[in-house]
C-alpha cells in the first residue's frame, strides 16, 4: 500500500453560465514509498464524468484526475464529487461546488 496526496480535494468554482462544459483538474501525488495506481474513480452521478491516469505513479511523482461537468439544465448550486480508489491506504474523496446561472 501507498499514500495518495491531493492539494485541492475540494474546489469552489464560483459562478458560471449555463451551457459551459467544465473540466476540473485534481493533482494527485504518490506520497508513499511504493508505486501507486488508480483502479477506479466513482462519480456521484451521471452528470459528472471522470478521467484518470492508467499508468503507474512512482513515489513522489504526480498525475492528474479530471472531473467533467455539463452545466446544461443545472441552474443553481451544485456540489458534486467522486471517490478515488487504488492501491493506497484510504480512498480519496474529491469534489467541487459551482453556481450555474442562466
Secondary structure as GFF3:
##gff-version 3
##sequence-region A 1 102
A	DSSP	beta_strand	4	6	.	.	.	ID=ss1
A	DSSP	beta_strand	10	17	.	.	.	ID=ss2
A	DSSP	beta_strand	21	30	.	.	.	ID=ss3
A	DSSP	beta_strand	38	43	.	.	.	ID=ss4
A	DSSP	beta_strand	48	51	.	.	.	ID=ss5
A	DSSP	beta_strand	62	70	.	.	.	ID=ss6
A	DSSP	beta_strand	76	86	.	.	.	ID=ss7
A	DSSP	beta_strand	92	101	.	.	.	ID=ss8
###
